Amino acid sequence: MPLPVKYYPRSKLLPGLPTSMQFYTIAEVAIILATKVGSVHKWIQEGLLPAVQFGSEQHMLRIRAQDLENFIDMHLRNGLIKADHL
């Protein structure tokens, strides 16, 4: 008997998925902010943008949607740092 749908892994693209379970790659964050991947890495290294590392490889860094929203509110909207395109 198959498990109910709610137990299957969900994509971040599914509506209704809690923000705490939505993650973005570095490249996706760069696209969202219309900036360079290097800038996103720099913000992570400086501790401005929290990231979670899955596994032992750096390419497995992910940014929670809520952390990205907080970063935008605290840093970009307040003018503390600027994205490359601004």
C-alpha positions in Angstrom: 0.0 0.0 0.0 1.6 3.4 -1.0 2.2 6.1 1.5 -0.2 9.1 1.5 1.0 11.9 -0.7 2.0 14.1 2.3 4.9 11.7 3.2 6.6 12.0 -0.2 9.5 14.4 -0.5 8.3 17.8 -1.8 9.9 20.2 -4.2 10.5 23.8 -3.2 8.3 24.6 -6.2 5.2 23.1 -4.6 2.8 25.6 -3.1 2.1 25.2 0.5 5.6 24.0 1.4 6.6 25.8 4.6 9.3 28.4 4.0 11.5 26.7 6.6 11.7 23.7 4.2 12.5 25.7 1.0 16.1 25.9 -0.1 17.9 27.7 -2.9 21.2 27.0 -4.5 23.9 29.7 -4.8 23.1 30.1 -8.5 19.4 30.5 -7.8 20.1 33.2 -5.2 22.3 35.0 -7.7 19.5 34.8 -10.3 16.9 36.0 -7.8 19.1 39.0 -6.7 20.4 39.6 -10.3 23.9 39.5 -9.1 27.1 37.3 -9.5 27.6 33.9 -7.9 30.8 35.3 -6.5 28.9 38.0 -4.6 26.6 35.4 -3.0 29.7 33.4 -1.9 31.3 36.5 -0.5 28.1 37.3 1.6 28.1 33.7 2.9 31.8 33.9 3.8 31.3 37.2 5.5 28.4 35.7 7.6 25.9 38.1 6.1 23.9 35.3 4.4 23.5 32.1 6.3 23.9 28.9 4.3 23.5 25.2 5.1 26.0 22.6 3.8 24.6 19.2 2.9 27.3 16.6 2.7 31.0 17.4 2.6 31.2 19.2 -0.8 30.9 23.0 -1.1 28.7 22.8 -4.1 26.0 21.4 -1.7 25.5 24.7 0.0 21.9 25.8 0.2 20.2 29.0 1.4 16.9 28.7 3.3 14.2 30.9 1.7 13.6 32.6 5.1 17.3 33.4 5.4 17.3 34.9 2.0 14.2 37.1 2.8 15.9 38.2 6.0 19.1 39.0 4.1 17.1 41.1 1.6 15.3 43.0 4.4 18.3 43.6 6.5 21.0 44.3 3.9 19.7 45.1 0.5 16.6 47.1 1.3 18.4 49.1 4.0 21.3 49.8 1.7 24.0 48.2 3.9 25.3 46.3 0.9 24.5 46.5 -2.7 24.0 43.8 -5.3 26.2 44.1 -8.4 23.4 45.4 -10.6 22.4 48.3 -8.4 
